[in-house]
Amino acid sequence: MNIKLLTKLIDVPGISGYEKNISNFAINLLERKEYQVEINDLGTIIAKKEFDQNKKTIMIDAHMDEVGFLVTGINKHGLISFAPIGGIWSEILNMQLVDVWTINLNNSYPGVIVFPSSSTHQQKGKTPLIDKMLIDIGMTSDKEILDLNITIGSTITFSSPTIFTKNRGLGKAIDNRLGLYLLLETALQINLKDYNYNVVFVISSQEEVGLRGSRTATYKLNPDLSIVIDISPANDLVTQEFGKGILGSGTMIRHQDAHVIYSKKVINLLQKVIKENEIKAQDYFSLGGTNAGIIQLTKSGKTVIPIGLVARNLHTGTQIFDLNDLVETQKLILSLLKTLDEEMILNLKERF
């Protein structure tokens, strides 16, 4: 496992719509491996090489954006108001550490989210709305903040050290920088000449605010088959119930989520690859969704294979995942690509 690369991917900022830094980092890695890289108007990256128009095409998608916030106001006392970008629960924000970024994303300043104590904004036992919360970065006036090149529209990310133990990792942006890591490691490791089909890598933007980047990329590429890599919530602190997601139980066989009912052919293929390659895996049923939901609806409909692992505390600054689950998921991706061929791709396109 490339811990150095994984740490960098987690640490680099890139909330939905403001993915410049993480995008540039990924592009640099891909171009060093001689991929031809295209960036569309939404900021989604499309990377390919040795592309043959006469072959079937598999698209591998992972979104790069993380949830976060935008600065919406700066008051005369040097406190910042903000709005969420992506799904974030207000209940987890009290005294949360954040990084407030300059408007050009070149530098950041640490801050803390504070709840107003006025009875107008907060009642005992109730959490105030996000638009009533403030961020304190230690300044005393709006001028001091503006002098830092922080202004309305500046981005804010969760602040957390990226920590690894023997079996676990903790940090911000686990969703979906683990997926991006798996995509990049696949792109850097495989030899495209080994396959009788094209593999195109899509690093999509703005997933957390409506599955936007993958929609336009899929429409342009019109792939014969898509593989979507994403992270899903573990529910093992609440229940050890079958199908709910347990850390350390391996990669996922995702049967169903809020947007997709995966075909039995896809599930059977995943089960076959997992069994033949002795990959540790768990069944999973999700209340959420991934880019697969929008990819399947593109043009006349697309077949999608879901890949991923579970993590605790998604959409917070303290997300936790199991390193062995990540390893098993990487094994599944590489084994799946070795198993697939053009005939199988055609067969999967027929749902029944």
PEMO-V906180 format. One record per pair of residues at least 12 apart in sequence whose C-alpha atoms are under 8 Angstrom apart, sorted by sequence separation. I is the first residue (numbers start at 0). J is the second residue. If there is no record, write none. Layout:
{{I;J} {I;J}}
//
This chain:
{{34;46} {35;47} {69;81} {70;82} {97;109} {98;110} {159;171} {201;213} {232;244} {233;245} {254;266} {291;303} {8;21} {34;47} {35;48} {68;81} {69;82} {96;109} {97;110} {114;127} {158;171} {203;216} {233;246} {253;266} {291;304} {34;48} {68;82} {69;83} {96;110} {97;111} {157;171} {186;200} {252;266} {291;305} {33;48} {68;83} {69;84} {96;111} {97;112} {201;216} {67;83} {68;84} {95;111} {96;112} {115;131} {308;324} {29;46} {66;83} {67;84} {94;111} {95;112} {114;131} {115;132} {252;269} {308;325} {26;44} {66;84} {67;85} {94;112} {95;113} {114;132} {115;133} {182;200} {252;270} {66;85} {93;112} {94;113} {113;132} {114;133} {22;42} {65;85} {66;86} {67;87} {92;112} {93;113} {94;114} {112;132} {113;133} {308;328} {66;87} {93;114} {112;133} {113;134} {307;328} {22;44} {112;134} {113;135} {306;328} {111;134} {112;135} {179;202} {18;42} {110;134} {111;135} {16;41} {110;135} {111;136} {16;42} {110;136} {306;332} {109;136} {110;137} {108;136} {250;278} {252;280} {254;282} {255;283} {256;284} {257;285} {249;278} {250;279} {251;280} {252;281} {253;282} {254;283} {255;284} {256;285} {257;286} {258;287} {259;288} {249;279} {250;280} {251;281} {252;282} {253;283} {254;284} {255;285} {256;286} {257;287} {258;288} {248;279} {249;280} {250;281} {251;282} {252;283} {253;284} {256;287} {257;288} {248;280} {249;281} {251;283} {253;285} {256;288} {259;291} {248;281} {258;291} {259;292} {258;292} {90;126} {259;295} {89;126} {244;281} {89;127} {244;282} {265;303} {89;128} {242;281} {244;283} {265;304} {89;129} {242;282} {243;283} {22;63} {241;282} {242;283} {243;284} {21;63} {241;283} {242;284} {243;285} {261;303} {261;304} {18;63} {279;324} {302;347} {18;64} {83;129} {101;147} {102;148} {182;228} {302;348} {82;129} {101;148} {102;149} {181;228} {280;327} {301;348} {16;64} {81;129} {82;130} {101;149} {102;150} {279;327} {15;64} {81;130} {100;149} {101;150} {109;158} {179;228} {278;327} {13;63} {14;64} {15;65} {80;130} {99;149} {102;152} {104;154} {178;228} {13;64} {14;65} {15;66} {80;131} {81;132} {102;153} {178;229} {13;65} {14;66} {15;67} {80;132} {81;133} {101;153} {102;154} {177;229} {178;230} {253;305} {278;330} {12;65} {14;67} {80;133} {81;134} {100;153} {101;154} {177;230} {252;305} {253;306} {278;331} {14;68} {79;133} {80;134} {99;153} {100;154} {175;229} {231;285} {252;306} {78;133} {79;134} {99;154} {100;155} {174;229} {175;230} {251;306} {78;134} {79;135} {99;155} {100;156} {174;230} {231;287} {250;306} {251;307} {78;135} {98;155} {99;156} {173;230} {174;231} {250;307} {251;308} {77;135} {78;136} {97;155} {98;156} {250;308} {251;309} {273;331} {276;334} {77;136} {97;156} {98;157} {249;308} {250;309} {272;331} {77;137} {78;138} {97;157} {98;158} {229;289} {77;138} {78;139} {96;157} {97;158} {76;138} {77;139} {78;140} {95;157} {96;158} {97;159} {227;289} {272;334} {76;139} {77;140} {78;141} {96;159} {227;290} {246;309} {272;335} {75;139} {76;140} {77;141} {227;291} {245;309} {246;310} {75;140} {76;141} {77;142} {244;309} {246;311} {74;140} {75;141} {77;143} {269;335} {272;338} {74;141} {75;142} {77;144} {73;141} {15;84} {225;294} {14;84} {15;85} {73;144} {246;320} {247;321} {249;323} {250;324} {246;321} {249;324} {250;325} {225;301} {227;303} {229;305} {231;307} {233;309} {247;323} {248;324} {249;325} {73;150} {213;290} {217;294} {221;298} {224;301} {225;302} {226;303} {227;304} {228;305} {229;306} {230;307} {231;308} {232;309} {233;310} {234;311} {247;324} {250;327} {251;328} {72;150} {73;151} {223;301} {224;302} {225;303} {226;304} {227;305} {228;306} {229;307} {230;308} {231;309} {232;310} {233;311} {246;324} {249;327} {250;328} {72;151} {210;289} {214;293} {218;297} {222;301} {223;302} {224;303} {225;304} {226;305} {227;306} {228;307} {229;308} {230;309} {231;310} {232;311} {233;312} {249;328} {70;150} {71;151} {210;290} {213;293} {214;294} {217;297} {218;298} {224;304} {226;306} {230;310} {232;312} {70;151} {71;152} {213;294} {232;313} {250;331} {69;151} {70;152} {231;313} {265;347} {69;152} {70;153} {206;289} {210;293} {214;297} {264;347} {20;104} {69;153} {70;154} {206;290} {69;154} {70;155} {68;154} {69;155} {264;350} {67;154} {68;155} {263;350} {264;351} {67;155} {68;156} {262;350} {263;351} {67;156} {262;351} {66;156} {67;157} {66;172} {65;172} {65;174} {65;175} {64;175} {63;175} {62;175} {63;176} {61;175} {62;176} {62;178} {63;179} {61;178} {62;179} {61;179} {224;344} {61;182} {86;207} {223;344} {60;182} {85;207} {86;208} {223;345} {59;182} {84;207} {85;208} {84;208} {224;348} {223;348} {178;307} {17;154} {173;310} {57;196} {59;198} {63;202} {64;203} {174;313} {14;154} {56;196} {57;197} {58;198} {59;199} {60;200} {61;201} {62;202} {63;203} {64;204} {173;313} {174;314} {54;195} {55;196} {56;197} {57;198} {58;199} {59;200} {60;201} {61;202} {62;203} {63;204} {64;205} {66;207} {14;156} {49;191} {54;196} {55;197} {56;198} {57;199} {58;200} {59;201} {60;202} {61;203} {62;204} {63;205} {64;206} {65;207} {172;314} {194;336} {54;197} {56;199} {58;201} {60;203} {62;205} {64;207} {171;314} {172;315} {194;337} {12;156} {62;206} {171;315} {172;316} {185;329} {196;340} {171;316} {173;318} {195;340} {196;341} {51;197} {170;316} {171;317} {172;318} {173;319} {194;340} {195;341} {50;197} {170;317} {171;318} {173;320} {185;332} {49;197} {50;198} {169;317} {170;318} {177;325} {181;329} {185;333} {169;318} {170;319} {169;319} {10;161} {47;198} {48;199} {62;213} {168;319} {169;320} {9;161} {47;199} {167;319} {168;320} {46;199} {47;200} {60;213} {167;320} {168;321} {29;183} {45;199} {46;200} {167;321} {168;322} {6;161} {32;187} {45;200} {46;201} {166;321} {167;322} {44;200} {45;201} {166;322} {29;186} {44;201} {45;202} {159;316} {166;323} {25;183} {29;187} {43;201} {44;202} {157;315} {158;316} {159;317} {43;202} {44;203} {157;316} {43;203} {9;170} {10;171} {42;203} {43;204} {9;171} {10;172} {42;204} {9;172} {41;204} {9;173} {58;222} {57;222} {58;223} {60;225} {56;222} {57;223} {58;224} {59;225} {60;226} {61;227} {9;176} {55;222} {56;223} {57;224} {58;225} {59;226} {60;227} {61;228} {62;229} {8;176} {9;177} {55;223} {56;224} {57;225} {58;226} {59;227} {60;228} {61;229} {43;212} {57;226} {59;228} {41;211} {42;212} {43;213} {5;176} {8;179} {41;212} {45;216} {5;177} {8;180} {43;216} {5;180} {4;180} {39;216} {18;204} {16;204} {15;204} {16;205} {15;205} {14;205} {15;206} {15;207} {15;208} {95;316} {91;315} {87;314} {62;290} {86;314} {87;315} {60;290} {66;314} {65;314} {55;341} {54;341} {55;344} {0;326}}
//
